[in-house]
């Protein structure tokens, strides 16, 4: 009997480093979400900006916090250089926002599920879950590439 993984068989649990990476990514994401929500609330309330302007500004602030948190924390060992990683990070996050909007659009307009609860579930639960998977994959694979790691977290 061998101690290590058998060639051709998948490990059922992710390696310890991947768990740490997931936890770091989640913690940074929660902080970024809090910044986005707090700034949006402030810009809509006391500052009295329109909803799209307020959301655009809070989205940029949240993404900036997420990028800094991931670059300085979760993925500090990758040492990203220049503006390209930051631009790709923002593109990945915009793609995540599009996924959330698509889930809401399909549910509300395509399936006719128009209640507030259905909108919340499709946009803020299902859409957020799918967008988070996309963001994790994109951040890990396209922005903060580690030496020796190829693409996916599954391989």
Steps between C-alpha positions, in 0.01 A plus 500: 500500500634840407486810716451757223224550247463231238579617146181559304283533813366830626547611858167563668620787721685804370859543618557716807636786289183503290282513813706794626465665161122451501470640853720799416306566181170478691618733778623759251174465305291561811702812582464627142125431510470695827686797347280485187179485702600772750618739230193437284273567797688821583505623140128431453400644839690800637689579178181457290660363184293309247489120531721421198768756587500387863524133399776564247709685760436244775582215257835659412576553870404142587710360214795714610476366854470144366802542273714650778389233748574217260830648378627578851342204677360192330735507199796695642737222389423563129630860487288646217668785310364790298147601410410186305413284806282779639321548166442125465373487860245773424398319180446176695288687754295666226443153351379387843256791515372405154442141619289632788298720266450211257366277776256772602401567137436133421297448817298822484438539127566153359331285766249761618604471867433864587458510878752683715598167656563342158709801394703478821559127464596521132719811523640502851519127572533296180660783302739587782602134543573457127674838483717410801614179333583697184683767700702244695597315183582822313692655787702185559555407135522831315618757754710341776669205331731299724811336359445133433122524511320447173161664458239326706469438873381150420820369352 
